[in-house]
Amino acid sequence: MAQDFERNIQRNVGTSAVTVFTADSDDAVVGINIANVTSSQIKIDVFITVSSADYYLVKDAPIPSQSAIQILDGGAKFVLQSGDALKVQSDTASSADVWLSRVDTISE
């Protein structure tokens, strides 16, 4: 069975949490890259909201000026179920670009 690879992107994420992706089935996230587009260090949070509870993947992760981090590495991945929302927030206005790679609708 062929896999359906998809991507979700957000530009200039700032101090309000931004929903990068909300699952509509069982979906596997295979990569998240976050770039600091400013000239100063920023700190970012990446979390998943399930119902009304937030579960952090990273909290206050520092990203140096004009650098990037990958939240997943070494082949790591995680599953979101229908309704789970992956969100990103920075401590600085309009400071981060986010690229998320995922496999849509993995089989149960």
Residue pairs with C-beta under 8 A, 6 or more apart in sequence:
1 107
3 103
3 106
4 103
4 104
4 105
5 30
5 101
5 102
5 103
5 104
6 101
6 102
6 103
6 104
7 99
7 100
7 101
7 102
8 20
8 21
8 98
8 100
8 102
9 20
9 97
9 98
9 99
9 100
10 18
10 20
10 88
10 97
10 98
11 97
12 37
12 94
12 95
12 96
12 97
13 34
13 44
13 88
13 89
13 90
13 94
13 95
13 96
13 97
13 98
14 89
14 90
14 92
14 93
14 94
14 95
14 96
15 89
15 90
15 91
15 92
15 93
16 89
17 45
17 47
17 87
17 88
17 89
18 87
18 88
18 89
18 98
19 85
19 86
19 87
20 86
20 87
20 88
20 98
20 100
21 27
21 29
21 80
21 85
21 86
21 100
21 102
22 83
22 84
22 85
22 86
23 80
23 81
23 82
23 83
23 84
23 85
24 82
25 81
25 82
25 104
25 105
25 106
26 79
26 80
26 81
26 82
26 105
26 106
26 107
26 108
27 79
27 80
27 102
27 103
27 104
27 105
27 106
28 77
28 78
28 79
28 80
28 102
28 103
28 106
29 72
29 77
29 78
29 79
29 80
29 86
29 100
29 101
29 102
30 72
30 77
30 101
30 102
30 103
31 70
31 71
31 72
31 99
31 100
31 101
32 46
32 57
32 70
32 71
32 72
32 86
32 98
32 99
32 100
32 101
33 68
33 69
33 70
33 71
33 98
33 99
34 44
34 46
34 63
34 68
34 69
34 70
34 71
34 88
34 96
34 97
34 98
34 99
35 63
35 67
35 68
35 96
35 97
35 98
35 99
36 42
36 63
36 64
36 65
36 66
36 67
36 68
36 95
36 96
37 66
37 94
37 95
37 96
37 97
38 65
38 66
38 92
38 94
38 95
39 65
39 66
40 65
40 92
41 62
41 63
41 64
41 65
42 62
42 63
42 90
42 91
42 92
42 95
42 96
43 60
43 61
43 62
43 63
43 90
43 91
43 92
44 58
44 60
44 61
44 63
44 69
44 88
44 89
44 90
44 91
44 96
45 56
45 58
45 59
45 60
45 61
45 87
45 88
45 89
45 90
46 56
46 57
46 58
46 61
46 71
46 86
46 87
46 88
47 54
47 55
47 56
47 57
47 59
47 86
47 87
47 89
48 54
48 55
48 57
48 80
48 84
48 85
48 86
48 87
49 55
49 84
49 85
49 87
50 83
50 84
51 83
54 87
57 71
57 78
58 71
60 91
61 69
61 71
63 69
63 96
72 78
79 106
80 86
86 100
88 96
88 98
90 96
